[in-house]
Amino acid sequence: MINSQQHSRSLVLLFVFQGVVCAFNLLEGLYPSGYLITPVFTLLYGPLVYFYTLSITTQTEQKINTLLLHALPAICAVFFTRYTQTIIFIGTVSQLIYFYCSYRYLSAYHNSLMQQRSDAETLKMKWLLKALLIFGVIVVFDLLRMNVQTITPIDLKMHWYLLNEILLLIMFSFLLFHTVKKTYQSPNTPEQSSETPIAPSSNDALNTEIFSNIEQIVKTQLLYQQPRLTLTDLANHLGINSKDISSAINSSTGLNFCEYINRHRVHHVQTLLDNSSANSLGTKFSLIELAFEAGFNSKSTFNAVFKKETGLTPSQYKKKATQNGA
């Protein structure tokens, strides 16, 4: 099912790879010899997870040649498997480095989303950030297991290995669930770059003028009510370069594009609640209906952004506004 999606085929590679690792571990356990191949696999986990991270954050299919290039250390290590513990240590360090690079790339991707899309909060893959951190813990845990296995009783060794494989299976299943969920929830999400956020221009007068135009069109045309408003959409409305718009917003408000639009959405809801006695919207509709009317497309995002802006949850603010209007 997921193999039909270009951006998620790398997850198939992870499942296939884990199956191969289990098969070789079984063979080496049933038919012990002086030659081990499984330590080499520690040099492949990192590149595969990094490859998956790159693939899931872009609609551009990653080239298999790139993955093969990252697999060169593992290929070379095949000829030095007699240095088992050394390879295991290098493989563990390699995994941690790749996980860190994946984490940095994903963080940059999220920053790019915040600069370009008003629905960035709902598109963030916080689940993958958590998965990378948990993978790092599993790797360290497995390094300990492999370094003490020569003095570990056979029963403990087998149960420890089983526990490690169960943890990896759970993590891969977690990735599978969220990959399928992402595929079906946002199949048309445009590709985002992981570029460094645009630095504000040093021309304060120009930034002030552009921001004044931004404020006018966003408020008068209620552009913030569009759930999937992008920086490009706003640039098309104004006829101004998107980089100049981003720079003007950053310089004038200290906010990125997503935060700026969400602030307008929060103010819209606040206005309806504050004027509930004069505006039926504030009393007739629920908070989530008001949130959707203002442009939010997620209850959790609305609650988090509203509390960040006002210091109160939507329910607390509504209760306070009702008491003030009584």
CORDAKA-V11902 format. One record per backbone hydrogen bond with DSSP energy under -0.5 kcal/mol. CO is the residue of the C=O (numbers start at 0). NH is the residue of the N-H. If there is no record, write none. Layout:
CO,NH ; CO,NH
This chain:
0,3 ; 1,4 ; 3,5 ; 4,7 ; 4,8 ; 5,8 ; 7,10 ; 7,11 ; 8,11 ; 8,12 ; 9,13 ; 10,14 ; 11,15 ; 12,16 ; 13,17 ; 14,18 ; 15,19 ; 16,20 ; 17,21 ; 18,22 ; 19,23 ; 20,24 ; 21,25 ; 22,26 ; 23,27 ; 24,28 ; 25,29 ; 26,30 ; 33,35 ; 36,39 ; 36,40 ; 37,40 ; 38,41 ; 39,42 ; 40,43 ; 40,44 ; 41,45 ; 43,47 ; 44,48 ; 45,49 ; 46,50 ; 47,51 ; 48,52 ; 49,53 ; 50,54 ; 51,55 ; 52,56 ; 54,57 ; 56,191 ; 58,60 ; 62,65 ; 62,66 ; 63,67 ; 64,68 ; 65,69 ; 66,70 ; 68,71 ; 70,74 ; 71,75 ; 72,76 ; 73,77 ; 74,77 ; 75,78 ; 76,79 ; 77,80 ; 79,82 ; 81,83 ; 82,86 ; 83,87 ; 84,88 ; 85,89 ; 86,90 ; 87,91 ; 88,92 ; 89,93 ; 90,94 ; 91,95 ; 92,96 ; 93,97 ; 94,98 ; 95,99 ; 96,100 ; 97,101 ; 98,102 ; 99,103 ; 100,104 ; 101,105 ; 102,106 ; 103,107 ; 104,108 ; 105,109 ; 106,110 ; 107,111 ; 108,112 ; 109,113 ; 110,114 ; 111,115 ; 112,115 ; 112,116 ; 113,257 ; 115,230 ; 116,119 ; 118,121 ; 118,122 ; 119,122 ; 119,123 ; 123,125 ; 124,127 ; 124,128 ; 125,129 ; 126,130 ; 127,131 ; 128,132 ; 129,133 ; 130,134 ; 131,135 ; 132,136 ; 133,137 ; 134,138 ; 135,139 ; 136,140 ; 137,141 ; 138,142 ; 139,143 ; 140,144 ; 141,145 ; 142,146 ; 143,147 ; 144,148 ; 147,150 ; 152,156 ; 153,157 ; 154,158 ; 155,159 ; 156,160 ; 157,161 ; 158,162 ; 159,163 ; 160,164 ; 161,165 ; 162,166 ; 163,167 ; 164,168 ; 165,169 ; 166,170 ; 167,171 ; 168,172 ; 169,173 ; 170,174 ; 171,175 ; 172,176 ; 173,177 ; 174,178 ; 175,179 ; 176,180 ; 177,181 ; 178,182 ; 179,183 ; 180,184 ; 181,185 ; 185,188 ; 201,203 ; 202,206 ; 203,207 ; 204,208 ; 205,209 ; 206,210 ; 207,211 ; 208,212 ; 209,213 ; 210,214 ; 211,215 ; 212,216 ; 213,217 ; 214,218 ; 215,219 ; 216,220 ; 217,222 ; 217,223 ; 221,224 ; 222,225 ; 224,226 ; 225,228 ; 228,117 ; 229,233 ; 230,234 ; 231,235 ; 232,236 ; 233,237 ; 234,238 ; 234,239 ; 240,244 ; 241,245 ; 242,246 ; 243,247 ; 244,248 ; 245,249 ; 246,250 ; 247,251 ; 248,252 ; 248,253 ; 248,254 ; 249,253 ; 255,259 ; 256,260 ; 257,261 ; 258,262 ; 259,263 ; 260,264 ; 261,265 ; 262,266 ; 263,267 ; 264,268 ; 265,269 ; 266,270 ; 267,271 ; 268,272 ; 269,273 ; 270,274 ; 272,275 ; 274,277 ; 274,278 ; 277,279 ; 278,281 ; 279,282 ; 279,283 ; 280,284 ; 285,289 ; 286,290 ; 287,291 ; 288,292 ; 289,293 ; 290,294 ; 290,295 ; 291,294 ; 297,301 ; 298,302 ; 299,303 ; 300,304 ; 301,305 ; 302,306 ; 303,307 ; 304,308 ; 305,309 ; 306,310 ; 312,316 ; 313,317 ; 314,318 ; 315,319 ; 316,320 ; 317,321 ; 318,322 ; 319,323 ; 320,324 ; 321,325
